[in-house]
């Protein structure tokens, strides 16, 4: 007690306090006489009959809470035993503000404490917490119970406390620095924990060396939880995961699942240092935790699995996703001021994670690895077991590198958006003179406001002489500048943003662009630069700065493309265009275009893996066959049907990597019988990964009554609550009719959906997936009106972004539909020369 008071205020939600008392050290205990709950603020005030004097004492609280079904706080998770019996495990999820649902506490990241935890549990159950077990004894009042006592934790934040009670098997190993690592799996599935165990055992020493700080606890457990809202949660020493983010079955898991597990394990283990040992001061700085972990997970996977080419995938998975969101007027800066808990939930989005990771990647490139590591070590050492803010990290990196880190980075974290760099070039004798200018990039077209925001942009420039090396690095710190590149021959191309590392888009003069395009065809541009060039052009077309037809022509230049990630990004953009054109009467023409672009690579790859192929070939084959099958490519469709039939009859089981594309293809071009077979496969699947794989493609089905059947299925007991979202989202993204049906379904079942996911980020994801494909102005109004009368506070910003996207889609359609149609028709009459 720092100053005398007769009240104690703490966080508490859905908890009834029975008695509370305060015992000053060496004195009589004083019983609280009043408990006043402020439910809105999730607080309780304990009132005492006499004043509590300054000094230390013990607060004792006897309370009752509920084991809820909300996937937050202390909740129950439903699972089925190998014998088919439904049982429950008790598990926790406290981030951001739900420790207060498990016990009354001061539930803020900067209020750190040590925790001594004991759990009284049925003696045949596994009980786990952050620390190792130090004592286990029979419980005096009931011989079927035991009391399990855990060691005292280090000084830590409440949101990282965790406990799990349930039935699990485990596999274990020791990392080379002596930490005991276990992966807990559902009973009978210990085998499926081995892949994650290997990754974890390699990752701990990697981080220890990278940060030059040892892992601070004696053990770490990774555990698969049946009902789990997020992908995973980095509780210190007891990391919880969705089953699909942790379990790998060598026979039935596809390559993308392995990669996903490796990334998520890398992400959560990075938090053990960055987040758990040093924690953000307040949720405003959440991005530091998440952006950093989302960047370093790639560094870690690249160390463990160099064959994944994971940094190229980063550009497609994180960088371009963040730019898409950050070009909207309804984006937000990386650093956001946060008040109420519902505002905290709202910032777990692509800006905190993906833009955060992208600007850290840019910063790491700007500083260089050696100084970056030195700065990280200074930061972690200085703030260990304490809290820090964004500025503290900049200070450490600045003193390690001697560069103006804070000045540069503030332009990226304190204002929203990012620049479009316009560049033109002129040959002056033996030199190339570039004129650069920066303006904010807006999804709605050229920036037209007063006082355009400015960024400090680290810019790299490469030429065809050495496409993998920066010829020049500059920091662009003003609206316009000129740069001279010495000794560049007239026939050499010049490219900005080597490696697509800088968080900006580039618009080239038409002459510069013309000279770059052959580099796509002959692959002399590196993969990540080919990807970046195509993605920039696509977003410029989407914003109406160039015509979409220009981009379609560039897409046709990718006929020789071998790289999975480049195809993956191209495929995403064609998917966006397909969705847009589903509002027209020439949707079939764009499907023809898709078939033309993808069939040469489809023929080169074929259906079966060839000797010597690896991870990326498997990903590429699945992507290409899925794209061709969905577009109705005849040969692909026939082969998919043949293989599906053999799979279902048990003659020849499909390899895991081919299942998604085959399932999708037969469903989209199938009937009610096909859907019934899929639902039967779903019911029989023992692995959550297979169930999810099926759930995600069900929306491809086309007939209205089957779509209704899929939507009803989404809310049934057959689908885990966290997965309902991807079934409904799949329907919305599957077809024009599906989009309307999914939106109606959400409105009709809003009460149930909102109760299920209230306050979590799943509600935001549900809304985004189900409405962002619309492209008619009046739909934006309808969506807005619906959520005005059915509020979803934690999804407020998502709703604004969706409405903005609908209006942007409508404008894009009005602007370019005719010219796209003309181009697609004219392609038919005169095929492009290859």
C-alpha positions in Angstrom: 0.0 0.0 0.0 1.7 3.2 -1.2 -0.7 5.6 0.3 -3.3 5.0 3.0 -6.7 4.1 1.5 -9.9 2.2 2.4 -10.4 0.9 -1.1 -8.6 -1.5 -3.5 -9.5 -1.4 -7.2 -8.6 -4.3 -9.4 -9.7 -6.0 -12.7 -12.3 -8.7 -12.5 -14.8 -10.0 -15.1 -17.5 -12.6 -14.7 -16.2 -13.4 -11.2 -18.2 -13.3 -7.9 -16.1 -12.5 -4.9 -17.2 -14.3 -1.7 -14.9 -12.8 0.8 -11.8 -10.6 0.7 -9.4 -9.5 3.4 -6.2 -7.6 3.8 -3.6 -8.6 6.4 -0.9 -6.0 7.0 2.5 -7.6 7.7 2.5 -8.7 11.4 -1.0 -7.3 12.1 -4.7 -8.4 12.3 -6.5 -9.0 9.0 -9.2 -6.6 7.9 -12.2 -8.0 6.1 -13.7 -6.1 3.1 -17.3 -5.1 3.7 -18.3 -4.1 0.1 -17.6 -5.3 -3.4 -18.7 -2.9 -6.0 -18.4 -4.2 -9.6 -17.9 -1.8 -12.5 -18.9 -4.3 -15.2 -18.4 -2.0 -18.2 -14.8 -1.3 -17.1 -14.2 -4.9 -15.9 -13.2 -3.7 -12.5 -14.2 -4.3 -8.9 -13.7 -2.0 -5.9 -13.2 -3.7 -2.5 -14.2 -1.4 0.4 -12.7 -1.8 3.9 -14.2 -0.7 7.2 -10.9 0.9 8.3 -8.0 2.5 6.5 -5.3 0.3 5.1 -2.0 1.9 6.2 1.1 2.2 4.0 3.3 -0.8 3.9 3.2 -4.4 2.7 0.5 -6.9 3.4 -1.4 -9.8 1.9 -4.7 -9.5 0.0 -6.7 -12.7 0.2 -9.7 -13.3 -2.1 -12.1 -16.2 -2.1 -14.1 -16.1 -5.4 -16.1 -18.2 -7.9 -15.7 -17.8 -11.7 -17.0 -19.8 -14.6 -15.3 -22.1 -17.0 -16.8 -20.4 -20.1 -17.3 -21.3 -23.7 -15.9 -18.0 -25.1 -12.4 -19.2 -26.0 -11.1 -16.5 -23.7 -10.2 -16.3 -20.0 -10.3 -19.7 -18.3 -12.5 -21.7 -20.7 -13.5 -25.3 -21.6 -12.3 -26.9 -24.8 -14.3 -29.8 -26.2 -12.6 -32.8 -27.6 -13.5 -36.4 -28.5 -11.5 -39.3 -27.0 -10.2 -42.1 -29.3 -13.2 -44.1 -28.2 -15.5 -41.4 -29.4 -16.6 -39.9 -26.1 -17.0 -36.1 -25.8 -14.9 -34.6 -23.0 -13.7 -31.2 -21.9 -10.3 -29.8 -21.1 -9.9 -26.6 -19.1 -7.5 -24.1 -20.8 -6.6 -20.4 -20.8 -6.2 -17.6 -23.2 -5.5 -14.3 -21.4 -4.1 -11.9 -24.1 -5.1 -9.2 -24.3 -7.3 -8.5 -21.3 -8.8 -11.8 -20.0 -6.6 -12.9 -17.1 -9.3 -11.0 -15.1 -11.8 -13.7 -16.1 -9.7 -16.4 -14.3 -8.7 -14.5 -11.1 -9.0 -10.9 -9.9 -5.7 -9.1 -10.7 -4.1 -6.0 -12.0 -4.4 -7.0 -15.6 -2.1 -4.6 -17.4 1.2 -5.5 -19.2 3.3 -3.0 -17.1 2.1 -4.3 -13.8 4.4 -7.3 -13.5 4.6 -9.9 -10.7 5.8 -13.4 -9.9 3.1 -16.1 -9.8 3.0 -19.2 -7.5 0.4 -21.4 -9.0 -1.3 -24.6 -7.6 -4.0 -26.5 -9.4 -6.3 -29.1 -7.8 -7.2 -31.5 -10.6 -8.6 -35.1 -11.2 -5.6 -37.4 -10.6 -5.8 -38.9 -14.1 -5.5 -35.6 -15.9 -2.4 -33.7 -17.0 -2.0 -30.3 -15.3 0.4 -27.8 -16.8 1.4 -24.2 -16.1 4.2 -21.7 -17.1 6.7 -23.4 -14.7 7.8 -26.9 -13.9 6.0 -29.0 -11.3 7.7 -28.9 -7.8 5.2 -30.9 -5.8 2.2 -33.2 -6.4 0.2 -34.6 -3.5 -3.2 -36.1 -2.8 -5.9 -33.6 -2.0 -7.1 -34.1 1.5 -10.9 -33.7 0.8 -11.2 -36.0 -2.2 -9.1 -39.0 -3.0 -9.8 -38.6 -6.8 -8.0 -35.2 -6.8 -4.4 -34.2 -6.6 -2.9 -30.8 -5.8 -0.1 -29.9 -8.3 2.2 -27.1 -7.3 4.4 -25.2 -9.8 7.7 -23.3 -9.3 7.5 -19.5 -8.9 7.6 -17.7 -12.2 10.0 -14.9 -13.1 8.6 -11.3 -12.9 6.0 -11.3 -15.7 2.8 -9.8 -17.1 -0.7 -11.3 -16.3 -1.5 -11.9 -20.0 1.2 -14.5 -20.2 0.1 -16.6 -17.3 -1.4 -20.0 -18.4 -2.8 -23.3 -17.1 -4.1 -26.3 -18.9 -5.9 -29.4 -17.4 -6.8 -32.3 -19.8 -5.7 -35.5 -21.4 -2.6 -35.4 -23.5 0.4 -37.4 -24.7 3.8 -35.8 -25.3 7.1 -36.2 -27.0 10.2 -34.6 -25.5 13.8 -33.7 -26.1 16.5 -31.4 -24.7 17.7 -28.5 -26.8 21.5 -28.3 -27.1 21.5 -25.6 -24.4 19.8 -27.9 -21.9 16.2 -26.7 -22.0 13.6 -29.4 -21.6 11.2 -29.1 -24.6 7.9 -31.0 -24.8 5.1 -31.1 -27.4 1.8 -32.2 -25.9 -0.7 -33.7 -28.4 -4.2 -35.3 -28.2 -4.0 -38.8 -26.8 -2.7 -41.3 -29.3 -1.2 -38.6 -31.5 2.3 -38.1 -30.0 3.9 -39.0 -33.3 2.3 -35.8 -34.8 4.2 -33.7 -32.3 7.7 -34.7 -33.6 8.0 -32.1 -36.4 7.2 -29.2 -34.1 9.5 -30.7 -31.5 12.4 -30.7 -34.0 11.7 -27.1 -35.0 11.5 -25.9 -31.4 14.7 -27.7 -30.4 16.5 -26.0 -33.3 14.9 -22.6 -32.7 15.7 -22.1 -29.0 19.5 -22.2 -29.6 19.1 -20.0 -32.7 17.4 -17.2 -30.7 19.8 -17.6 -27.8 22.7 -16.9 -30.2 20.9 -14.2 -32.1 19.9 -12.2 -29.0 22.9 -13.4 -27.0 20.5 -13.9 -24.0 19.8 -17.4 -22.7 16.2 -18.7 -22.6 15.2 -17.9 -19.0 13.0 -20.8 -17.9 13.9 -24.5 -17.1 11.3 -25.9 -19.6 9.1 -25.0 -22.5 5.9 -26.9 -23.4 4.0 -26.5 -26.7 0.5 -27.8 -26.5 -2.3 -28.4 -29.1 -5.7 -27.1 -27.9 -8.9 -28.3 -29.7 -11.0 -25.1 -29.4 -8.7 -22.2 -29.9 -9.5 -18.7 -31.4 -6.0 -17.5 -32.5 -3.3 -19.5 -34.2 -1.3 -19.7 -31.1 -0.4 -17.9 -27.9 3.1 -17.3 -26.5 2.4 -17.9 -22.7 5.8 -18.0 -21.1 6.9 -21.6 -20.9 3.6 -23.0 -21.9 2.7 -22.1 -25.5 -0.8 -23.0 -26.7 -1.6 -23.7 -30.4 -4.5 -24.6 -32.6 -4.1 -28.3 -33.5 -3.4 -27.3 -37.1 -0.6 -24.9 -36.1 1.3 -27.7 -34.2 0.4 -31.2 -35.4 2.0 -32.8 -38.5 1.3 -36.3 -39.7 4.0 -37.4 -42.0 1.5 -39.1 -44.3 -1.5 -36.8 -44.2 0.0 -33.3 -43.8 0.6 -31.1 -46.8 3.7 -29.0 -47.4 2.0 -25.8 -46.6 1.0 -27.2 -43.2 4.6 -28.0 -42.3 5.6 -24.5 -43.3 2.8 -23.0 -41.3 3.8 -25.0 -38.2 7.4 -24.0 -38.6 6.5 -20.3 -38.9 4.1 -20.3 -35.9 6.6 -22.2 -33.7 9.3 -19.7 -34.7 6.9 -16.8 -34.0 5.8 -17.9 -30.5 9.3 -18.9 -29.4 10.6 -15.5 -30.4 8.1 -14.0 -28.0 9.7 -15.8 -25.1 12.4 -13.1 -25.3 10.7 -10.3 -27.3 7.4 -9.8 -25.4 7.8 -12.1 -22.4 11.2 -11.2 -21.0 10.8 -7.6 -22.2 7.2 -6.6 -22.5 5.5 -3.6 -24.2 4.7 -0.7 -21.8 1.0 -0.6 -23.0 -1.0 -2.0 -25.9 -0.1 1.0 -28.1 3.2 -0.7 -28.5 1.7 -4.1 -29.3 3.1 -3.8 -32.8 6.6 -4.1 -31.3 5.8 -7.6 -30.0 3.9 -8.8 -33.0 5.7 -7.0 -35.8 9.1 -8.2 -34.4 8.0 -11.8 -33.9 6.3 -11.8 -37.4 9.6 -10.8 -38.9 12.0 -13.0 -37.0 9.9 -16.1 -37.5 11.0 -15.9 -41.1 14.6 -15.5 -40.1 14.3 -18.6 -37.9 12.5 -20.7 -40.6 15.1 -19.6 -43.2 17.8 -20.9 -40.7 16.0 -24.3 -40.2 14.7 -24.8 -43.7 16.7 -22.9 -46.3 14.9 -24.9 -49.1 11.6 -23.0 -48.3 12.8 -19.8 -49.9 10.8 -18.2 -47.1 11.8 -14.6 -47.6 10.3 -14.5 -51.0 7.1 -15.9 -49.5 7.3 -13.1 -46.8 6.7 -10.5 -49.6 3.6 -12.2 -50.8 2.2 -13.2 -47.3 3.0 -10.1 -45.3 4.4 -7.2 -47.2 1.8 -7.0 -50.0 -1.1 -7.8 -47.6 0.0 -4.9 -45.4 0.2 -2.5 -48.3 -3.2 -3.5 -49.5 -4.7 -2.5 -46.1 -2.5 0.5 -45.6 -3.5 2.2 -48.8 -7.0 2.7 -47.4 -8.3 5.9 -45.9 -9.5 3.7 -43.0 -6.1 2.3 -42.2 -4.3 3.3 -39.0 -0.7 4.1 -37.9 1.3 1.2 -36.5 1.3 2.9 -33.1 -2.3 3.4 -32.0 -3.5 4.9 -28.7 -5.7 2.3 -27.0 -8.2 2.7 -24.2 -11.0 0.2 -23.7 -10.3 -3.6 -24.0 -12.5 -3.7 -27.2 -10.0 -1.3 -28.8 -7.1 -3.6 -27.9 -8.7 -6.5 -29.8 -9.1 -4.3 -32.8 -5.4 -3.7 -33.3 -4.5 -7.4 -33.7 -4.5 -6.8 -37.5 -2.4 -6.8 -40.6 -1.0 -3.4 -39.7 0.4 -4.5 -36.3 1.7 -7.9 -37.6 2.4 -7.6 -41.3 3.3 -3.9 -41.7 5.1 -4.1 -38.4 7.2 -7.0 -39.7 7.7 -5.3 -43.1 9.1 -2.1 -41.6 11.4 -4.1 -39.3 12.7 -6.0 -42.3 13.4 -2.7 -44.0 15.1 -1.4 -40.8 17.2 -4.6 -40.5 18.3 -4.1 -44.1 19.1 -0.4 -43.5 21.1 -1.1 -40.3 22.8 -4.3 -41.3 22.6 -7.6 -39.4 25.7 -7.1 -37.2 24.6 -3.8 -35.7 21.0 -4.9 -35.6 21.9 -7.9 -33.4 24.1 -5.7 -31.2 21.2 -3.3 -30.7 18.8 -6.1 -29.9 21.1 -7.5 -27.3 21.4 -4.0 -25.6 17.6 -3.6 -25.6 16.9 -7.1 -24.2 19.6 -6.8 -21.5 18.6 -3.3 -20.5 14.9 -4.0 -20.1 14.7 -7.7 -19.1 11.8 -8.5 -16.8 10.7 -4.9 -17.4 8.6 -3.0 -19.9 9.6 -0.9 -22.9 8.1 1.4 -25.5 8.9 1.8 -29.2 11.3 4.6 -28.5 13.4 2.4 -26.3 14.1 0.0 -29.1 15.0 2.8 -31.5 17.4 4.2 -28.9 19.2 0.9 -28.6 19.4 0.4 -32.4 20.6 4.0 -32.8 23.4 3.6 -30.4 24.4 0.3 -32.0 24.4 1.6 -35.6 25.0 5.4 -35.4 22.1 5.9 -37.9 19.1 8.2 -37.3 16.8 5.3 -36.5 14.1 7.2 -34.5 13.8 10.0 -37.1 13.5 7.5 -39.9 11.2 5.0 -38.1 8.8 7.6 -36.7 7.7 8.4 -40.3 6.7 4.7 -40.6 5.1 4.0 -37.3 3.4 7.2 -36.2 1.6 8.1 -39.5 -0.5 5.7 -41.5 0.1 4.8 -45.1 3.3 4.6 -47.2 4.7 6.4 -50.2 4.4 5.9 -54.0 7.8 6.8 -55.5 7.5 8.1 -59.0 10.7 7.7 -61.0 11.9 8.8 -64.5 15.3 8.5 -66.0 17.5 10.3 -68.5 20.8 9.1 -70.1 23.4 11.8 -69.8 26.6 10.6 -71.6 27.7 7.5 -69.6 25.5 8.1 -66.6 21.8 7.6 -65.8 20.1 10.5 -64.0 17.0 9.5 -62.0 14.4 12.0 -60.8 12.5 10.6 -57.8 9.4 12.1 -56.1 7.3 10.7 -53.3 3.5 11.1 -52.5 1.3 9.1 -50.2 -0.1 6.0 -52.1 -3.9 5.9 -51.9 -6.1 3.0 -53.0 -8.5 5.6 -54.5 -6.0 7.1 -56.9 -3.4 10.0 -56.8 -3.1 11.8 -53.5 -5.1 15.0 -53.8 -5.0 16.5 -50.3 -3.1 19.4 -48.9 0.1 18.8 -47.0 1.1 15.4 -48.3 2.7 13.3 -45.6 6.4 12.6 -46.1 8.5 9.5 -45.3 12.2 9.0 -44.8 12.6 6.2 -47.3 15.7 3.9 -47.5 16.0 3.4 -51.3 18.1 0.8 -53.1 18.8 0.9 -56.9 20.0 -2.0 -59.0 20.8 -2.3 -62.7 20.9 -5.2 -65.2 24.6 -5.3 -64.8 24.1 -7.0 -61.4 20.4 -7.5 -60.6 21.2 -9.0 -57.1 23.3 -6.1 -55.9 22.5 -2.5 -55.0 24.4 -0.2 -57.2 23.4 2.7 -54.9 21.7 3.1 -51.5 20.2 6.4 -50.5 17.9 7.8 -47.8 15.2 9.8 -49.5 14.3 12.5 -46.9 12.5 15.0 -49.1 9.6 15.2 -51.5 11.8 15.2 -54.6 15.4 14.3 -55.4 17.8 13.6 -58.3 20.3 10.8 -58.3 23.2 10.1 -60.7 24.1 6.5 -61.4 27.6 6.4 -62.8 28.5 4.2 -65.8 25.1 2.8 -66.8 24.9 1.9 -70.5 21.8 3.1 -72.5 20.6 -0.5 -73.0 20.7 -1.4 -69.2 17.6 -1.3 -67.1 17.4 0.4 -63.7 15.2 -0.9 -60.9 14.2 0.6 -57.6 13.6 -1.4 -54.4 16.0 -4.3 -54.8 14.5 -7.4 -53.1 11.2 -5.6 -52.5 12.4 -4.6 -49.0 11.5 -0.9 -48.8 7.9 -0.4 -47.8 6.8 1.7 -50.8 5.4 1.2 -54.2 7.1 2.3 -57.4 5.7 3.9 -60.5 8.1 4.0 -63.4 8.0 6.2 -66.4 6.7 4.2 -69.4 10.2 4.0 -70.9 11.8 2.6 -67.7 8.9 0.1 -67.4 9.3 -1.1 -71.0 13.0 -1.8 -70.4 12.2 -3.9 -67.2 9.5 -6.2 -68.8 11.9 -8.4 -70.8 13.6 -9.2 -67.4 10.3 -10.9 -66.4 10.2 -13.0 -69.5 13.9 -14.1 -69.5 14.0 -14.3 -65.7 17.0 -12.0 -65.4 15.1 -10.0 -62.7 15.3 -11.9 -59.4 12.1 -13.6 -58.3 11.2 -11.3 -55.5 11.7 -8.3 -57.9 9.5 -9.9 -60.6 6.9 -10.3 -57.9 7.2 -6.8 -56.6 7.0 -5.3 -60.1 3.8 -7.2 -60.9 2.2 -6.4 -57.6 3.0 -2.7 -57.8 1.4 -2.6 -61.3 -1.6 -4.4 -60.1 -2.2 -2.0 -57.3 -1.6 1.0 -59.5 -4.3 -0.4 -61.8 -6.6 -1.0 -58.9 -6.2 2.6 -57.8 -6.9 3.8 -61.3 -3.4 5.3 -61.9 -2.8 2.9 -64.8 -5.2 0.8 -66.9 -5.9 -2.8 -65.8 -5.3 -4.0 -69.4 -1.6 -2.9 -69.0 -1.3 -5.3 -66.1 -3.0 -8.2 -68.0 -0.4 -7.8 -70.7 2.4 -7.9 -68.1 0.8 -11.0 -66.5 1.1 -12.8 -69.9 4.9 -12.2 -69.7 5.1 -14.7 -66.8 4.7 -17.8 -69.1 8.2 -19.0 -68.2 7.9 -18.3 -64.5 9.3 -21.1 -62.3 9.0 -19.6 -58.8 6.2 -20.7 -56.5 5.8 -17.4 -54.7 5.7 -15.3 -57.8 2.9 -17.5 -59.1 1.2 -17.4 -55.7 1.0 -13.6 -55.8 0.0 -13.5 -59.4 -2.7 -16.0 -58.6 -4.0 -13.9 -55.7 -4.3 -10.8 -58.0 -6.1 -12.8 -60.7 -8.4 -14.0 -58.0 -9.2 -10.5 -56.9 -9.8 -9.6 -60.6 -12.0 -12.7 -61.0 -14.1 -11.8 -58.0 -14.5 -8.2 -59.4 -15.6 -9.5 -62.8 -18.1 -12.0 -61.3 -20.3 -8.8 -61.3 -20.2 -8.7 -65.1 -21.5 -10.9 -67.9 -18.0 -11.7 -69.1 -16.8 -13.7 -66.1 -16.2 -16.7 -68.4 -13.7 -14.6 -70.4 -11.5 -14.0 -67.4 -11.6 -17.7 -66.6 -10.3 -18.3 -70.1 -7.5 -15.8 -69.4 -6.6 -17.7 -66.2 -6.5 -21.0 -68.1 -4.2 -19.5 -70.7 -1.8 -18.1 -68.1 -1.7 -21.2 -66.0 -1.9 -24.1 -68.5 1.8 -24.0 -69.7 3.1 -24.3 -66.2 0.4 -26.9 -65.4 1.6 -29.0 -68.3 5.3 -28.6 -67.3 4.5 -29.7 -63.8 2.0 -32.5 -64.4 0.2 -34.3 -61.5 2.9 -36.4 -59.9 6.1 -35.3 -58.2 9.2 -36.0 -60.1 12.5 -37.2 -58.6 14.5 -34.5 -56.9 11.6 -32.1 -56.4 11.2 -30.4 -53.1 8.9 -28.3 -50.9 8.3 -25.5 -53.3 7.5 -27.8 -56.3 4.8 -29.4 -54.1 3.3 -26.0 -53.2 3.4 -24.8 -56.8 1.7 -28.0 -58.2 -1.1 -27.6 -55.7 -1.6 -23.9 -56.5 -1.5 -24.4 -60.3 -3.8 -27.4 -60.5 -6.3 -25.7 -58.1 -6.3 -22.6 -60.3 -6.8 -24.6 -63.5 -9.4 -26.9 -61.9 -11.4 -24.0 -60.5 -11.4 -22.2 -63.9 -12.8 -25.4 -65.5 -9.7 -26.4 -67.5 -11.0 -29.6 -69.2 -8.1 -32.0 -68.8 -7.5 -30.9 -65.2 -11.1 -31.4 -64.3 -11.2 -34.9 -65.8 -8.1 -36.0 -64.0 -9.3 -34.5 -60.8 -12.5 -36.4 -61.0 -10.7 -39.7 -61.8 -8.3 -39.3 -58.9 -11.1 -38.2 -56.5 -13.1 -41.3 -57.3 -10.0 -43.6 -56.6 -9.4 -41.7 -53.4 -13.0 -42.1 -52.2 -13.0 -45.8 -53.1 -9.8 -46.3 -51.2 -7.9 -47.5 -54.3 -5.4 -44.8 -54.5 -5.3 -42.2 -51.6 -4.5 -38.7 -52.8 -1.3 -37.3 -51.5 -1.9 -34.5 -49.0 -0.5 -31.8 -51.3 -3.1 -32.7 -54.0 -6.2 -32.9 -51.8 -7.1 -29.2 -51.7 -6.9 -28.6 -55.4 -8.8 -31.9 -56.2 -11.5 -31.3 -53.6 -12.0 -27.8 -54.8 -12.2 -28.8 -58.5 -14.7 -31.6 -58.1 -16.9 -29.6 -55.7 -17.1 -26.6 -58.0 -18.0 -28.7 -61.0 -20.0 -31.3 -59.0 -23.5 -31.8 -57.6 -25.3 -32.7 -54.4 -23.7 -36.2 -54.4 -20.2 -34.7 -54.5 -21.0 -32.5 -51.6 -22.4 -35.5 -49.6 -19.2 -37.4 -50.2 -17.1 -34.4 -49.0 -19.2 -34.1 -45.9 -18.7 -37.8 -45.3 -14.9 -37.4 -45.7 -15.1 -34.6 -43.2 -16.9 -36.7 -40.6 -14.4 -39.6 -41.1 -11.3 -37.4 -40.9 -9.3 -38.0 -37.8 -7.0 -35.0 -38.4 -8.1 -31.5 -37.8 -6.0 -30.4 -40.8 -8.0 -32.6 -43.1 -11.3 -31.3 -41.6 -10.1 -27.7 -42.1 -9.0 -28.5 -45.7 -12.5 -29.7 -46.5 -14.2 -26.9 -44.6 -12.3 -24.3 -46.6 -13.3 -25.6 -50.0 -17.0 -26.4 -49.3 -18.0 -22.9 -50.5 -16.9 -23.7 -54.1 -20.2 -25.6 -54.6 -22.4 -23.6 -57.0 -26.1 -24.5 -56.6 -28.2 -22.3 -54.3 -29.7 -25.1 -52.3 -26.2 -26.7 -51.8 -24.8 -23.4 -50.7 -27.6 -23.2 -48.1 -26.6 -26.7 -46.9 -23.0 -25.7 -46.5 -23.9 -22.5 -44.5 -26.1 -24.6 -42.2 -23.3 -27.0 -41.8 -21.0 -24.1 -40.8 -22.9 -23.6 -37.5 -23.4 -27.3 -36.7 -21.6 -29.3 -34.0 -19.5 -30.9 -36.8 -17.5 -27.7 -37.2 -15.3 -26.3 -34.4 -16.4 -22.8 -33.4 -13.1 -21.2 -34.6 -13.5 -22.8 -38.0 -17.1 -21.7 -38.8 -15.6 -18.5 -40.0 -13.6 -20.1 -42.8 -16.6 -22.1 -44.0 -18.8 -19.0 -44.3 -15.9 -17.1 -45.8 -15.4 -19.8 -48.3 -19.0 -19.6 -49.4 -18.7 -15.8 -49.8 -15.6 -16.1 -51.9 -16.8 -19.1 -53.9 -19.3 -17.5 -56.3 -21.6 -14.6 -56.9 -24.6 -16.4 -55.4 -22.5 -17.6 -52.5 -21.5 -14.0 -51.7 -25.2 -12.9 -51.4 -26.2 -16.0 -49.5 -23.3 -15.7 -47.0 -24.2 -12.1 -46.3 -27.8 -13.0 -45.7 -26.8 -15.9 -43.5 -24.7 -13.6 -41.3 -27.5 -11.2 -41.0 -30.0 -13.9 -40.1 -27.7 -15.6 -37.6 -26.1 -12.5 -36.3 -27.1 -13.0 -32.7 -25.5 -16.4 -32.5 -22.4 -15.5 -34.4 -21.8 -12.3 -32.3 -22.3 -14.2 -29.1 -19.8 -16.8 -30.2 -17.0 -14.4 -31.2 -17.8 -11.2 -29.4 -14.8 -9.0 -28.8 -12.4 -11.4 -30.5 -10.7 -10.9 -33.8 -12.7 -13.8 -35.3 -15.7 -11.5 -35.7 -13.6 -9.0 -37.7 -12.3 -11.9 -39.9 -15.9 -13.1 -40.5 -17.1 -9.7 -41.6 -14.1 -9.1 -43.9 -14.3 -12.5 -45.6 -18.0 -12.2 -46.2 -18.5 -8.7 -47.5 -15.3 -7.6 -49.2 -16.2 -9.1 -52.6 -19.1 -6.8 -53.2 -18.7 -4.2 -55.9 -21.9 -2.2 -55.9 -22.1 1.2 -54.2 -25.4 0.5 -52.4 -23.9 -2.6 -50.7 -21.5 -0.4 -48.8 -24.5 1.5 -47.5 -26.3 -1.7 -46.6 -23.3 -3.1 -44.7 -22.8 0.2 -42.9 -26.5 0.4 -41.9 -26.6 -3.2 -40.7 -23.7 -2.7 -38.3 -25.1 0.6 -37.1 -28.1 -1.3 -35.8 -26.0 -4.4 -34.8 -22.8 -3.0 -33.3 -19.6 -5.0 -33.2 -17.2 -2.6 -31.4 -14.0 -4.7 -31.9 -14.7 -4.9 -35.6 -15.6 -1.3 -36.1 -12.5 -0.4 -38.1 -12.8 -3.6 -40.2 -16.3 -2.6 -41.1 -15.2 0.8 -42.3 -12.4 -0.8 -44.3 -14.8 -3.2 -45.9 -17.2 -0.4 -46.9 -14.3 1.6 -48.4 -13.2 -1.5 -50.3 -16.7 -2.1 -51.7 -16.8 1.5 -53.0 -13.3 1.1 -54.5 -14.4 -2.1 -56.2 -17.4 -0.4 -57.7 -15.3 2.5 -59.0 -12.7 0.1 -60.5 -15.5 -1.9 -62.3 -17.0 1.3 -63.7 -13.6 2.6 -64.8 -12.1 -0.5 -66.4 -14.7 -3.2 -67.1 -15.3 -2.2 -70.7 -11.6 -2.0 -71.7 -10.9 -5.3 -69.9 -13.8 -6.9 -71.8 -12.5 -5.5 -75.1 -9.0 -6.8 -74.5 -10.2 -10.3 -73.5 -12.3 -10.5 -76.7 -9.5 -9.3 -78.9 -7.1 -11.8 -77.4 -9.5 -14.6 -78.6 -9.4 -13.4 -82.2 -5.6 -12.7 -82.3 -3.7 -14.8 -79.7 -0.7 -13.0 -78.2 2.7 -13.8 -79.8 4.9 -15.7 -77.3 
